[in-house]
């Protein structure tokens, strides 16, 4: 039996300005090293950044540090 509480959460962030592989690399390089982050996926078509694990506020700050804004819901 798997303990659901021990599995990292999956969070999604809409980042309208991502458009190329440089964007993917910039965001991934800022978010991936954060504590608790297990995976980062940037989808250029949907402009969604999916992050497994990590702190919500820290992820938003890292995306901002990479030069991109997270869209408000």
Residue pairs with C-beta under 8 A, 6 or more apart in sequence:
8 36
8 38
8 52
8 53
8 54
9 52
9 53
10 50
10 51
10 52
11 50
11 51
11 54
11 56
11 59
12 48
12 49
12 50
12 51
13 48
13 49
13 50
13 51
13 59
13 60
13 63
13 70
13 71
14 47
14 48
14 70
14 71
14 73
15 27
15 42
15 47
15 48
15 49
15 63
15 68
15 69
15 70
15 71
16 47
16 69
16 71
17 23
17 47
17 68
17 69
18 24
18 27
18 42
18 44
18 47
18 49
18 68
19 44
20 44
21 44
23 42
23 44
23 68
24 42
24 44
26 66
26 67
26 68
27 40
27 42
27 49
27 62
27 63
27 66
27 68
28 40
28 42
29 66
30 62
30 63
30 65
30 66
31 37
31 40
31 49
31 51
31 54
31 59
31 62
31 63
31 66
32 40
34 54
34 55
34 58
34 59
34 62
35 54
35 55
35 58
36 53
36 54
36 55
37 51
37 52
37 53
37 54
37 59
38 52
38 53
38 54
39 50
39 51
39 52
39 53
40 49
40 50
40 51
40 52
41 49
41 50
41 51
42 48
42 49
42 50
43 49
43 50
49 63
51 59
60 70
63 69
63 70
64 70
